[in-house]
Amino acid sequence: MATALLLVAGWTAAFAASPKAGGLYQGTESGCTTAPPGYTCVFLFRVSPNGGSMSFVAKHNVIGAWACNGGGGEAILGPYKKPLQGQPVPSVTINAHGTFTGKQTFGSGEVHGSVVATGQFTGTGMTATIMFTINPGPHSCTNGPVKLSDVPEDLANAVTGGDQYDAGSGALVGRRSH
């Protein structure tokens, strides 16, 4: 019995998707084709050198939409450098099976809340999906899932500057932020 459990645990670990340590991952907000000046359509994340965490590294807020029970509205996720400018993108902790989660609170007084990010690396760790939930609970709103793809390191500087990497063609396709 113990041998069978060890085999199952080993098989599960062998198929767990781990991110590329230090890797850069990007994903485009669904439905966003051209962002207004000062915003972007592209989420950009950097995995830590040890592969245990991932942080939002884009310089501009990502514009999207919240889906809520019976409605929704504009979602602005990003660096959250000024009050009422949007909601922050939490840094996430990545577990050994490639799933991740993180929470960030924002605001104060009557205008406050929290954003939770959850997701999972898939396949060989070259892709992931991430979902955001604002104010988790019975009246929460969600954004996503957003598919993230690994950006080749030789193109990482161009991507962090605002260009977008197209994994299908292997080329930079131009800016999606202004």
N, C-alpha and C positions, 0 to 999 in steps of 0.2 A: 504494500500500500504506500509506504513512504517513498519507494522508488518511483511509483507511478506519479505521485505528487511532484517529485523533483523533475521528472520528465515533462510534465505539463507546465510547470513553472519555467523550465528552461526553454520550451517551445514558445511560450507566451513572450518571454523576454527576447527571444530571437526575432520575433515579428513586431516588436515594439518599434515605433518610428521615433528616432531621435533627431533633433535638429542638427544642422551643421554648426559646430561651435564657432562663434564669431561671425556667423553668416548674416547676410542682409536679405530680408524677405519683403516683398511688396505685394499689394493687392489693390484693385480699383473698386471704389464704392459703386455698388450696383446702381445703374441708371444715371450716373454722373458722367457726362461726356466733356463738358467744358465748365470749369469752376470760375466764379467771379474773381476779380482781382483780389489778391491777398489770401486766397483759399486754394485748395487742391482737391483732386478726386482720388488721390493715391495715398494709401496707408503705407508707411515704411517703418519696419522694425529691425532692430539689430539684436542678435542672440549674443549673450555674454561669452567671453572666451572659454569658460568651463561648461557651457551649454545648459546651465541651470536656471537661466532667466532670460527674458526678452523685454526690450523697451522700445517705445515709440520714438523714432528719431527724425521724423519729417519736421521741417521748419515752419510749415503752415498748417492751419486747421483743415480737416477734411470735412467737406459738406456732404450731407446725405439725408436720410429720413428715418425717423423713429416710427415703428409700427406699434400701435397701442391697442388695447381692448376698445373697439368701437371708434377708432380714429388713428391719429398720428400727427406728425409734424416734422419740421426741419430739425435735423441733427447736425450739430457742429462739434466734432471731436478733434482734439489736438493738444498742443502744448499748454493751453489754458493759462496764458500769462497775465490776462486781465480779467477781473470779475465780470460776469455776465457775457463773456466772449464765447462761451461754449462749455462743453464738458471735457474733463481731462481723460486721456487715454491711460489706463493703469499699466504699470509694469507688471509682468506676470512671472510666476515661478513655474518652471517646467519640471514635471516629475519623470521618473525613470521610464514610464510607458509612453512618453511623448504628449501627454495631456497637460494643459496649463490653465492657470487661473490667477486673477489679480483683482484688487479692489482699490479704488481711489475715491475719497470724499472731496467735495467741493462746496464753496460758498459758506455763508453763515447766516444766522438769523432766519428769516422767513424764506430766503432764497438759498437753499442748501440741498444736498443729496449725495448720492454715490453712484459710481459707474463700476460695474463688474464686467471683466473680460474673461471669457472662457473659450477654450478651443483644443485642437489636437493636431499634431503633426501626422502626416499620412504617408503611405508608401515607404520610400527610402529616406524620408525626412526632408525631401526637397520641396514639399508643399505642406500647407497647413490650412485649417479653416479657423476663423475667429468670429465670435459673436459678442456683442456688447448689450448689456442690460442696464437701464437707468432705474434707480430706486427699486431694487428687487422686492417683489411682493405681489399682492393681488392686483395692483393697478400699475404694474411696471410696463415699460416700453422696451422694445428690442431693435437692434440694428444689426443686419447681417443675416446669414453668415457671409463673410468675405473670404474668398480664397486667396491665400498668400503663396507666392512662389519664390524660390531661391534666386537671387541675382548673382551672376558670376562676379567674382571679386574684381576682375579687371574693369568691370563696368560700374562698380559700386560708387565711385566718386561722381560719375556723370548722373547716376540715379539720385544720389543725395542732393545734387544740385538742381533737381526738378525734372529731369528727363524720366521717361518710363521705359523699362526693359520689357520687350515682348518675347516671352519664353518660346512661343511657337516659331518665330522667325529668327530668334537669337540676335535681334538688333534693337538699338534704341529707336523709339518711335516718336520722340519729341516731347515737349512739355505738356503736362496736364495741369499746370498751375500757372498763375499769373503773378 
